[in-house]
Amino acid sequence: MENDGNLTEADRKKIDRLLQSEENNKEDSRVSIGIRNVNRRLKIIYGEECGLTITNEQEKSTISTLVVKMQQENKKSQ
């Protein structure tokens, strides 16, 4: 998902803290807890290499990316 808004340095630090921390912080608002929960659930379901990232694209827009691991089905030819 892409948003034409820009992250402030304070936003960037808060997002980094939410994505890296497993503990709940009283400073985190209810909305921010959603970021942590989505990231945590993706890691639980798809593995530690998967998750949520939020970045600035050339300081013009904010991009949220979900990384998931796809499983390939084994198909037997008959």
PyMOL Python script that loads the backbone (N, CA, C, O; Angstrom):
from pymol import cmd

cmd.read_pdbstr("""\
ATOM      1  N   MET A   1       0.846  -1.158   0.000  1.00  0.00           N
ATOM      2  CA  MET A   1       0.000   0.000   0.000  1.00  0.00           C
ATOM      3  C   MET A   1       0.899   1.231   0.000  1.00  0.00           C
ATOM      4  O   MET A   1       1.920   1.261   0.687  1.00  0.00           O
ATOM      5  N   GLU A   2       0.522   2.225  -0.759  1.00  0.00           N
ATOM      6  CA  GLU A   2       1.305   3.459  -0.830  1.00  0.00           C
ATOM      7  C   GLU A   2       0.434   4.635  -0.410  1.00  0.00           C
ATOM      8  O   GLU A   2      -0.746   4.701  -0.751  1.00  0.00           O
ATOM      9  N   ASN A   3       1.028   5.558   0.332  1.00  0.00           N
ATOM     10  CA  ASN A   3       0.356   6.743   0.828  1.00  0.00           C
ATOM     11  C   ASN A   3       1.223   7.927   0.432  1.00  0.00           C
ATOM     12  O   ASN A   3       2.445   7.865   0.569  1.00  0.00           O
ATOM     13  N   ASP A   4       0.617   9.008  -0.059  1.00  0.00           N
ATOM     14  CA  ASP A   4       1.413  10.155  -0.489  1.00  0.00           C
ATOM     15  C   ASP A   4       1.897  11.019   0.668  1.00  0.00           C
ATOM     16  O   ASP A   4       2.525  12.054   0.444  1.00  0.00           O
ATOM     17  N   GLY A   5       1.617  10.613   1.888  1.00  0.00           N
ATOM     18  CA  GLY A   5       2.132  11.321   3.058  1.00  0.00           C
ATOM     19  C   GLY A   5       3.571  10.940   3.328  1.00  0.00           C
ATOM     20  O   GLY A   5       4.048   9.916   2.839  1.00  0.00           O
ATOM     21  N   ASN A   6       4.258  11.745   4.091  1.00  0.00           N
ATOM     22  CA  ASN A   6       5.656  11.510   4.418  1.00  0.00           C
ATOM     23  C   ASN A   6       5.787  11.213   5.905  1.00  0.00           C
ATOM     24  O   ASN A   6       5.078  11.802   6.720  1.00  0.00           O
ATOM     25  N   LEU A   7       6.686  10.305   6.264  1.00  0.00           N
ATOM     26  CA  LEU A   7       6.935  10.011   7.672  1.00  0.00           C
ATOM     27  C   LEU A   7       7.876  11.055   8.260  1.00  0.00           C
ATOM     28  O   LEU A   7       8.882  11.415   7.650  1.00  0.00           O
ATOM     29  N   THR A   8       7.541  11.526   9.435  1.00  0.00           N
ATOM     30  CA  THR A   8       8.465  12.395  10.159  1.00  0.00           C
ATOM     31  C   THR A   8       9.504  11.513  10.835  1.00  0.00           C
ATOM     32  O   THR A   8       9.324  10.297  10.899  1.00  0.00           O
ATOM     33  N   GLU A   9      10.554  12.079  11.326  1.00  0.00           N
ATOM     34  CA  GLU A   9      11.574  11.310  12.047  1.00  0.00           C
ATOM     35  C   GLU A   9      10.971  10.667  13.296  1.00  0.00           C
ATOM     36  O   GLU A   9      11.323   9.540  13.646  1.00  0.00           O
ATOM     37  N   ALA A  10      10.071  11.374  13.964  1.00  0.00           N
ATOM     38  CA  ALA A  10       9.394  10.803  15.139  1.00  0.00           C
ATOM     39  C   ALA A  10       8.532   9.605  14.751  1.00  0.00           C
ATOM     40  O   ALA A  10       8.517   8.593  15.452  1.00  0.00           O
ATOM     41  N   ASP A  11       7.810   9.719  13.627  1.00  0.00           N
ATOM     42  CA  ASP A  11       7.015   8.592  13.118  1.00  0.00           C
ATOM     43  C   ASP A  11       7.909   7.399  12.821  1.00  0.00           C
ATOM     44  O   ASP A  11       7.595   6.272  13.206  1.00  0.00           O
ATOM     45  N   ARG A  12       9.017   7.640  12.142  1.00  0.00           N
ATOM     46  CA  ARG A  12       9.960   6.582  11.760  1.00  0.00           C
ATOM     47  C   ARG A  12      10.473   5.843  12.997  1.00  0.00           C
ATOM     48  O   ARG A  12      10.524   4.614  13.010  1.00  0.00           O
ATOM     49  N   LYS A  13      10.852   6.590  14.030  1.00  0.00           N
ATOM     50  CA  LYS A  13      11.360   5.978  15.264  1.00  0.00           C
ATOM     51  C   LYS A  13      10.281   5.152  15.953  1.00  0.00           C
ATOM     52  O   LYS A  13      10.556   4.061  16.452  1.00  0.00           O
ATOM     53  N   LYS A  14       9.061   5.666  15.983  1.00  0.00           N
ATOM     54  CA  LYS A  14       7.962   4.949  16.626  1.00  0.00           C
ATOM     55  C   LYS A  14       7.655   3.656  15.878  1.00  0.00           C
ATOM     56  O   LYS A  14       7.465   2.613  16.502  1.00  0.00           O
ATOM     57  N   ILE A  15       7.605   3.713  14.554  1.00  0.00           N
ATOM     58  CA  ILE A  15       7.341   2.517  13.745  1.00  0.00           C
ATOM     59  C   ILE A  15       8.453   1.498  13.932  1.00  0.00           C
ATOM     60  O   ILE A  15       8.179   0.310  14.104  1.00  0.00           O
ATOM     61  N   ASP A  16       9.701   1.943  13.901  1.00  0.00           N
ATOM     62  CA  ASP A  16      10.827   1.024  14.116  1.00  0.00           C
ATOM     63  C   ASP A  16      10.716   0.339  15.475  1.00  0.00           C
ATOM     64  O   ASP A  16      10.952  -0.863  15.590  1.00  0.00           O
ATOM     65  N   ARG A  17      10.359   1.100  16.493  1.00  0.00           N
ATOM     66  CA  ARG A  17      10.214   0.537  17.845  1.00  0.00           C
ATOM     67  C   ARG A  17       9.082  -0.495  17.865  1.00  0.00           C
ATOM     68  O   ARG A  17       9.223  -1.558  18.470  1.00  0.00           O
ATOM     69  N   LEU A  18       7.974  -0.189  17.214  1.00  0.00           N
ATOM     70  CA  LEU A  18       6.837  -1.110  17.191  1.00  0.00           C
ATOM     71  C   LEU A  18       7.158  -2.401  16.448  1.00  0.00           C
ATOM     72  O   LEU A  18       6.739  -3.479  16.871  1.00  0.00           O
ATOM     73  N   LEU A  19       7.894  -2.305  15.350  1.00  0.00           N
ATOM     74  CA  LEU A  19       8.202  -3.480  14.550  1.00  0.00           C
ATOM     75  C   LEU A  19       9.308  -4.335  15.163  1.00  0.00           C
ATOM     76  O   LEU A  19       9.400  -5.525  14.859  1.00  0.00           O
ATOM     77  N   GLN A  20      10.142  -3.758  16.014  1.00  0.00           N
ATOM     78  CA  GLN A  20      11.254  -4.504  16.602  1.00  0.00           C
ATOM     79  C   GLN A  20      10.957  -5.007  18.010  1.00  0.00           C
ATOM     80  O   GLN A  20      11.598  -5.948  18.478  1.00  0.00           O
ATOM     81  N   SER A  21      10.008  -4.401  18.678  1.00  0.00           N
ATOM     82  CA  SER A  21       9.756  -4.715  20.083  1.00  0.00           C
ATOM     83  C   SER A  21       8.597  -5.684  20.235  1.00  0.00           C
ATOM     84  O   SER A  21       7.599  -5.593  19.520  1.00  0.00           O
ATOM     85  N   GLU A  22       8.736  -6.607  21.169  1.00  0.00           N
ATOM     86  CA  GLU A  22       7.655  -7.536  21.494  1.00  0.00           C
ATOM     87  C   GLU A  22       6.865  -7.043  22.706  1.00  0.00           C
ATOM     88  O   GLU A  22       5.768  -7.534  22.972  1.00  0.00           O
ATOM     89  N   GLU A  23       7.406  -6.099  23.422  1.00  0.00           N
ATOM     90  CA  GLU A  23       6.730  -5.642  24.635  1.00  0.00           C
ATOM     91  C   GLU A  23       5.787  -4.485  24.342  1.00  0.00           C
ATOM     92  O   GLU A  23       6.013  -3.706  23.416  1.00  0.00           O
ATOM     93  N   ASN A  24       4.740  -4.381  25.130  1.00  0.00           N
ATOM     94  CA  ASN A  24       3.804  -3.266  25.002  1.00  0.00           C
ATOM     95  C   ASN A  24       4.352  -2.076  25.760  1.00  0.00           C
ATOM     96  O   ASN A  24       4.846  -2.214  26.879  1.00  0.00           O
ATOM     97  N   ASN A  25       4.263  -0.911  25.149  1.00  0.00           N
ATOM     98  CA  ASN A  25       4.757   0.320  25.739  1.00  0.00           C
ATOM     99  C   ASN A  25       3.568   1.237  25.978  1.00  0.00           C
ATOM    100  O   ASN A  25       2.702   1.372  25.113  1.00  0.00           O
ATOM    101  N   LYS A  26       3.520   1.870  27.151  1.00  0.00           N
ATOM    102  CA  LYS A  26       2.396   2.743  27.477  1.00  0.00           C
ATOM    103  C   LYS A  26       2.284   3.931  26.525  1.00  0.00           C
ATOM    104  O   LYS A  26       1.211   4.517  26.386  1.00  0.00           O
ATOM    105  N   GLU A  27       3.386   4.286  25.872  1.00  0.00           N
ATOM    106  CA  GLU A  27       3.370   5.404  24.920  1.00  0.00           C
ATOM    107  C   GLU A  27       2.640   5.044  23.632  1.00  0.00           C
ATOM    108  O   GLU A  27       2.171   5.927  22.915  1.00  0.00           O
ATOM    109  N   ASP A  28       2.544   3.751  23.336  1.00  0.00           N
ATOM    110  CA  ASP A  28       1.914   3.308  22.091  1.00  0.00           C
ATOM    111  C   ASP A  28       0.405   3.470  22.189  1.00  0.00           C
ATOM    112  O   ASP A  28      -0.216   3.070  23.173  1.00  0.00           O
ATOM    113  N   SER A  29      -0.172   4.066  21.147  1.00  0.00           N
ATOM    114  CA  SER A  29      -1.620   4.225  21.121  1.00  0.00           C
ATOM    115  C   SER A  29      -2.263   2.941  20.608  1.00  0.00           C
ATOM    116  O   SER A  29      -1.569   2.048  20.121  1.00  0.00           O
ATOM    117  N   ARG A  30      -3.580   2.848  20.716  1.00  0.00           N
ATOM    118  CA  ARG A  30      -4.289   1.659  20.234  1.00  0.00           C
ATOM    119  C   ARG A  30      -4.054   1.432  18.747  1.00  0.00           C
ATOM    120  O   ARG A  30      -3.913   0.287  18.319  1.00  0.00           O
ATOM    121  N   VAL A  31      -4.010   2.480  17.964  1.00  0.00           N
ATOM    122  CA  VAL A  31      -3.780   2.355  16.526  1.00  0.00           C
ATOM    123  C   VAL A  31      -2.395   1.766  16.268  1.00  0.00           C
ATOM    124  O   VAL A  31      -2.244   0.900  15.407  1.00  0.00           O
ATOM    125  N   SER A  32      -1.405   2.216  16.989  1.00  0.00           N
ATOM    126  CA  SER A  32      -0.040   1.736  16.802  1.00  0.00           C
ATOM    127  C   SER A  32       0.109   0.271  17.171  1.00  0.00           C
ATOM    128  O   SER A  32       0.931  -0.432  16.583  1.00  0.00           O
ATOM    129  N   ILE A  33      -0.655  -0.189  18.115  1.00  0.00           N
ATOM    130  CA  ILE A  33      -0.582  -1.588  18.518  1.00  0.00           C
ATOM    131  C   ILE A  33      -0.958  -2.475  17.337  1.00  0.00           C
ATOM    132  O   ILE A  33      -0.466  -3.599  17.241  1.00  0.00           O
ATOM    133  N   GLY A  34      -1.817  -2.002  16.435  1.00  0.00           N
ATOM    134  CA  GLY A  34      -2.177  -2.753  15.235  1.00  0.00           C
ATOM    135  C   GLY A  34      -0.964  -3.042  14.372  1.00  0.00           C
ATOM    136  O   GLY A  34      -0.861  -4.133  13.811  1.00  0.00           O
ATOM    137  N   ILE A  35      -0.046  -2.099  14.248  1.00  0.00           N
ATOM    138  CA  ILE A  35       1.178  -2.299  13.483  1.00  0.00           C
ATOM    139  C   ILE A  35       1.966  -3.458  14.085  1.00  0.00           C
ATOM    140  O   ILE A  35       2.408  -4.354  13.365  1.00  0.00           O
ATOM    141  N   ARG A  36       2.138  -3.440  15.389  1.00  0.00           N
ATOM    142  CA  ARG A  36       2.882  -4.508  16.074  1.00  0.00           C
ATOM    143  C   ARG A  36       2.173  -5.851  15.909  1.00  0.00           C
ATOM    144  O   ARG A  36       2.821  -6.866  15.649  1.00  0.00           O
ATOM    145  N   ASN A  37       0.847  -5.864  16.057  1.00  0.00           N
ATOM    146  CA  ASN A  37       0.099  -7.121  15.972  1.00  0.00           C
ATOM    147  C   ASN A  37       0.152  -7.735  14.579  1.00  0.00           C
ATOM    148  O   ASN A  37       0.314  -8.948  14.447  1.00  0.00           O
ATOM    149  N   VAL A  38       0.017  -6.913  13.533  1.00  0.00           N
ATOM    150  CA  VAL A  38       0.092  -7.429  12.164  1.00  0.00           C
ATOM    151  C   VAL A  38       1.467  -8.042  11.927  1.00  0.00           C
ATOM    152  O   VAL A  38       1.567  -9.149  11.396  1.00  0.00           O
ATOM    153  N   ASN A  39       2.511  -7.345  12.308  1.00  0.00           N
ATOM    154  CA  ASN A  39       3.867  -7.842  12.125  1.00  0.00           C
ATOM    155  C   ASN A  39       4.074  -9.157  12.889  1.00  0.00           C
ATOM    156  O   ASN A  39       4.627 -10.113  12.346  1.00  0.00           O
ATOM    157  N   ARG A  40       3.639  -9.198  14.119  1.00  0.00           N
ATOM    158  CA  ARG A  40       3.789 -10.386  14.965  1.00  0.00           C
ATOM    159  C   ARG A  40       3.041 -11.581  14.377  1.00  0.00           C
ATOM    160  O   ARG A  40       3.578 -12.688  14.338  1.00  0.00           O
ATOM    161  N   ARG A  41       1.812 -11.369  13.921  1.00  0.00           N
ATOM    162  CA  ARG A  41       1.013 -12.470  13.358  1.00  0.00           C
ATOM    163  C   ARG A  41       1.605 -13.004  12.058  1.00  0.00           C
ATOM    164  O   ARG A  41       1.599 -14.213  11.826  1.00  0.00           O
ATOM    165  N   LEU A  42       2.115 -12.113  11.208  1.00  0.00           N
ATOM    166  CA  LEU A  42       2.758 -12.569   9.976  1.00  0.00           C
ATOM    167  C   LEU A  42       3.958 -13.458  10.286  1.00  0.00           C
ATOM    168  O   LEU A  42       4.173 -14.468   9.616  1.00  0.00           O
ATOM    169  N   LYS A  43       4.737 -13.087  11.295  1.00  0.00           N
ATOM    170  CA  LYS A  43       5.903 -13.883  11.685  1.00  0.00           C
ATOM    171  C   LYS A  43       5.480 -15.236  12.255  1.00  0.00           C
ATOM    172  O   LYS A  43       6.121 -16.251  11.985  1.00  0.00           O
ATOM    173  N   ILE A  44       4.420 -15.254  13.031  1.00  0.00           N
ATOM    174  CA  ILE A  44       3.931 -16.509  13.607  1.00  0.00           C
ATOM    175  C   ILE A  44       3.435 -17.442  12.510  1.00  0.00           C
ATOM    176  O   ILE A  44       3.756 -18.631  12.523  1.00  0.00           O
ATOM    177  N   ILE A  45       2.666 -16.929  11.572  1.00  0.00           N
ATOM    178  CA  ILE A  45       2.055 -17.758  10.528  1.00  0.00           C
ATOM    179  C   ILE A  45       3.061 -18.161   9.453  1.00  0.00           C
ATOM    180  O   ILE A  45       3.090 -19.322   9.046  1.00  0.00           O
ATOM    181  N   TYR A  46       3.886 -17.221   8.987  1.00  0.00           N
ATOM    182  CA  TYR A  46       4.737 -17.468   7.823  1.00  0.00           C
ATOM    183  C   TYR A  46       6.218 -17.623   8.142  1.00  0.00           C
ATOM    184  O   TYR A  46       6.986 -18.029   7.270  1.00  0.00           O
ATOM    185  N   GLY A  47       6.638 -17.314   9.355  1.00  0.00           N
ATOM    186  CA  GLY A  47       8.044 -17.455   9.734  1.00  0.00           C
ATOM    187  C   GLY A  47       8.705 -16.111   9.995  1.00  0.00           C
ATOM    188  O   GLY A  47       8.204 -15.060   9.594  1.00  0.00           O
ATOM    189  N   GLU A  48       9.826 -16.172  10.669  1.00  0.00           N
ATOM    190  CA  GLU A  48      10.533 -14.958  11.103  1.00  0.00           C
ATOM    191  C   GLU A  48      11.015 -14.074   9.959  1.00  0.00           C
ATOM    192  O   GLU A  48      11.178 -12.868  10.146  1.00  0.00           O
ATOM    193  N   GLU A  49      11.246 -14.646   8.777  1.00  0.00           N
ATOM    194  CA  GLU A  49      11.719 -13.835   7.646  1.00  0.00           C
ATOM    195  C   GLU A  49      10.596 -13.008   7.015  1.00  0.00           C
ATOM    196  O   GLU A  49      10.849 -12.169   6.152  1.00  0.00           O
ATOM    197  N   CYS A  50       9.381 -13.242   7.440  1.00  0.00           N
ATOM    198  CA  CYS A  50       8.225 -12.517   6.914  1.00  0.00           C
ATOM    199  C   CYS A  50       7.809 -11.419   7.890  1.00  0.00           C
ATOM    200  O   CYS A  50       8.271 -11.390   9.031  1.00  0.00           O
ATOM    201  N   GLY A  51       6.937 -10.518   7.439  1.00  0.00           N
ATOM    202  CA  GLY A  51       6.458  -9.476   8.331  1.00  0.00           C
ATOM    203  C   GLY A  51       6.058  -8.210   7.594  1.00  0.00           C
ATOM    204  O   GLY A  51       5.873  -8.209   6.376  1.00  0.00           O
ATOM    205  N   LEU A  52       5.931  -7.149   8.346  1.00  0.00           N
ATOM    206  CA  LEU A  52       5.497  -5.847   7.862  1.00  0.00           C
ATOM    207  C   LEU A  52       6.679  -4.892   7.833  1.00  0.00           C
ATOM    208  O   LEU A  52       7.469  -4.849   8.777  1.00  0.00           O
ATOM    209  N   THR A  53       6.805  -4.131   6.759  1.00  0.00           N
ATOM    210  CA  THR A  53       7.775  -3.039   6.713  1.00  0.00           C
ATOM    211  C   THR A  53       7.051  -1.766   6.285  1.00  0.00           C
ATOM    212  O   THR A  53       6.107  -1.805   5.496  1.00  0.00           O
ATOM    213  N   ILE A  54       7.507  -0.654   6.816  1.00  0.00           N
ATOM    214  CA  ILE A  54       6.950   0.651   6.457  1.00  0.00           C
ATOM    215  C   ILE A  54       8.137   1.560   6.151  1.00  0.00           C
ATOM    216  O   ILE A  54       8.990   1.791   7.008  1.00  0.00           O
ATOM    217  N   THR A  55       8.184   2.073   4.925  1.00  0.00           N
ATOM    218  CA  THR A  55       9.321   2.867   4.484  1.00  0.00           C
ATOM    219  C   THR A  55       8.870   4.127   3.767  1.00  0.00           C
ATOM    220  O   THR A  55       7.717   4.244   3.354  1.00  0.00           O
ATOM    221  N   ASN A  56       9.800   5.070   3.625  1.00  0.00           N
ATOM    222  CA  ASN A  56       9.595   6.260   2.801  1.00  0.00           C
ATOM    223  C   ASN A  56      10.230   6.020   1.447  1.00  0.00           C
ATOM    224  O   ASN A  56      11.367   5.554   1.370  1.00  0.00           O
ATOM    225  N   GLU A  57       9.523   6.327   0.394  1.00  0.00           N
ATOM    226  CA  GLU A  57      10.043   6.194  -0.960  1.00  0.00           C
ATOM    227  C   GLU A  57      10.489   7.576  -1.424  1.00  0.00           C
ATOM    228  O   GLU A  57       9.657   8.422  -1.753  1.00  0.00           O
ATOM    229  N   GLN A  58      11.780   7.803  -1.451  1.00  0.00           N
ATOM    230  CA  GLN A  58      12.372   9.074  -1.883  1.00  0.00           C
ATOM    231  C   GLN A  58      11.741  10.262  -1.172  1.00  0.00           C
ATOM    232  O   GLN A  58      11.556  11.323  -1.769  1.00  0.00           O
ATOM    233  N   GLU A  59      11.412  10.087   0.094  1.00  0.00           N
ATOM    234  CA  GLU A  59      10.861  11.159   0.933  1.00  0.00           C
ATOM    235  C   GLU A  59       9.584  11.777   0.369  1.00  0.00           C
ATOM    236  O   GLU A  59       9.226  12.898   0.730  1.00  0.00           O
ATOM    237  N   LYS A  60       8.887  11.045  -0.524  1.00  0.00           N
ATOM    238  CA  LYS A  60       7.666  11.578  -1.116  1.00  0.00           C
ATOM    239  C   LYS A  60       6.422  10.826  -0.688  1.00  0.00           C
ATOM    240  O   LYS A  60       5.330  11.393  -0.661  1.00  0.00           O
ATOM    241  N   SER A  61       6.576   9.565  -0.356  1.00  0.00           N
ATOM    242  CA  SER A  61       5.420   8.762   0.007  1.00  0.00           C
ATOM    243  C   SER A  61       5.821   7.692   1.016  1.00  0.00           C
ATOM    244  O   SER A  61       6.999   7.370   1.170  1.00  0.00           O
ATOM    245  N   THR A  62       4.831   7.157   1.688  1.00  0.00           N
ATOM    246  CA  THR A  62       5.038   6.107   2.665  1.00  0.00           C
ATOM    247  C   THR A  62       4.494   4.808   2.079  1.00  0.00           C
ATOM    248  O   THR A  62       3.367   4.765   1.584  1.00  0.00           O
ATOM    249  N   ILE A  63       5.305   3.746   2.137  1.00  0.00           N
ATOM    250  CA  ILE A  63       4.910   2.460   1.567  1.00  0.00           C
ATOM    251  C   ILE A  63       4.906   1.397   2.656  1.00  0.00           C
ATOM    252  O   ILE A  63       5.901   1.198   3.354  1.00  0.00           O
ATOM    253  N   SER A  64       3.759   0.711   2.792  1.00  0.00           N
ATOM    254  CA  SER A  64       3.630  -0.415   3.718  1.00  0.00           C
ATOM    255  C   SER A  64       3.688  -1.691   2.890  1.00  0.00           C
ATOM    256  O   SER A  64       2.970  -1.831   1.900  1.00  0.00           O
ATOM    257  N   THR A  65       4.542  -2.616   3.300  1.00  0.00           N
ATOM    258  CA  THR A  65       4.733  -3.860   2.564  1.00  0.00           C
ATOM    259  C   THR A  65       4.557  -5.047   3.495  1.00  0.00           C
ATOM    260  O   THR A  65       5.133  -5.089   4.583  1.00  0.00           O
ATOM    261  N   LEU A  66       3.752  -6.016   3.056  1.00  0.00           N
ATOM    262  CA  LEU A  66       3.598  -7.276   3.778  1.00  0.00           C
ATOM    263  C   LEU A  66       4.422  -8.326   3.052  1.00  0.00           C
ATOM    264  O   LEU A  66       4.230  -8.549   1.857  1.00  0.00           O
ATOM    265  N   VAL A  67       5.333  -8.969   3.760  1.00  0.00           N
ATOM    266  CA  VAL A  67       6.158 -10.021   3.175  1.00  0.00           C
ATOM    267  C   VAL A  67       5.675 -11.349   3.732  1.00  0.00           C
ATOM    268  O   VAL A  67       5.692 -11.575   4.941  1.00  0.00           O
ATOM    269  N   VAL A  68       5.237 -12.236   2.819  1.00  0.00           N
ATOM    270  CA  VAL A  68       4.783 -13.569   3.220  1.00  0.00           C
ATOM    271  C   VAL A  68       5.470 -14.610   2.348  1.00  0.00           C
ATOM    272  O   VAL A  68       5.851 -14.336   1.210  1.00  0.00           O
ATOM    273  N   LYS A  69       5.617 -15.783   2.889  1.00  0.00           N
ATOM    274  CA  LYS A  69       6.257 -16.886   2.194  1.00  0.00           C
ATOM    275  C   LYS A  69       5.170 -17.732   1.540  1.00  0.00           C
ATOM    276  O   LYS A  69       4.232 -18.177   2.202  1.00  0.00           O
ATOM    277  N   MET A  70       5.305 -17.944   0.253  1.00  0.00           N
ATOM    278  CA  MET A  70       4.336 -18.755  -0.483  1.00  0.00           C
ATOM    279  C   MET A  70       4.766 -20.213  -0.432  1.00  0.00           C
ATOM    280  O   MET A  70       5.948 -20.529  -0.565  1.00  0.00           O
ATOM    281  N   GLN A  71       3.802 -21.091  -0.240  1.00  0.00           N
ATOM    282  CA  GLN A  71       4.086 -22.514  -0.235  1.00  0.00           C
ATOM    283  C   GLN A  71       3.690 -23.097  -1.576  1.00  0.00           C
ATOM    284  O   GLN A  71       2.606 -22.819  -2.087  1.00  0.00           O
ATOM    285  N   GLN A  72       4.565 -23.901  -2.141  1.00  0.00           N
ATOM    286  CA  GLN A  72       4.290 -24.529  -3.420  1.00  0.00           C
ATOM    287  C   GLN A  72       3.728 -25.927  -3.160  1.00  0.00           C
ATOM    288  O   GLN A  72       4.293 -26.713  -2.400  1.00  0.00           O
ATOM    289  N   GLU A  73       2.613 -26.209  -3.805  1.00  0.00           N
ATOM    290  CA  GLU A  73       1.999 -27.519  -3.648  1.00  0.00           C
ATOM    291  C   GLU A  73       2.736 -28.538  -4.497  1.00  0.00           C
ATOM    292  O   GLU A  73       3.127 -28.262  -5.631  1.00  0.00           O
ATOM    293  N   ASN A  74       2.918 -29.720  -3.928  1.00  0.00           N
ATOM    294  CA  ASN A  74       3.499 -30.817  -4.690  1.00  0.00           C
ATOM    295  C   ASN A  74       2.413 -31.459  -5.520  1.00  0.00           C
ATOM    296  O   ASN A  74       1.441 -31.982  -4.974  1.00  0.00           O
ATOM    297  N   LYS A  75       2.560 -31.427  -6.816  1.00  0.00           N
ATOM    298  CA  LYS A  75       1.584 -32.047  -7.704  1.00  0.00           C
ATOM    299  C   LYS A  75       2.219 -33.268  -8.359  1.00  0.00           C
ATOM    300  O   LYS A  75       3.265 -33.167  -9.000  1.00  0.00           O
ATOM    301  N   LYS A  76       1.593 -34.394  -8.198  1.00  0.00           N
ATOM    302  CA  LYS A  76       2.095 -35.625  -8.801  1.00  0.00           C
ATOM    303  C   LYS A  76       1.502 -35.761 -10.195  1.00  0.00           C
ATOM    304  O   LYS A  76       0.291 -35.644 -10.384  1.00  0.00           O
ATOM    305  N   SER A  77       2.365 -36.007 -11.158  1.00  0.00           N
ATOM    306  CA  SER A  77       1.861 -36.227 -12.520  1.00  0.00           C
ATOM    307  C   SER A  77       1.417 -37.671 -12.670  1.00  0.00           C
ATOM    308  O   SER A  77       2.070 -38.587 -12.170  1.00  0.00           O
ATOM    309  N   GLN A  78       0.319 -37.864 -13.353  1.00  0.00           N
ATOM    310  CA  GLN A  78      -0.224 -39.217 -13.529  1.00  0.00           C
ATOM    311  C   GLN A  78      -0.253 -39.582 -14.963  1.00  0.00           C
ATOM    312  O   GLN A  78      -0.678 -40.684 -15.311  1.00  0.00           O
TER     313      GLN A  78
END
""", "prot")
cmd.dss("prot")
cmd.show_as("cartoon", "prot")
cmd.util.cbc("prot")
cmd.orient("prot")
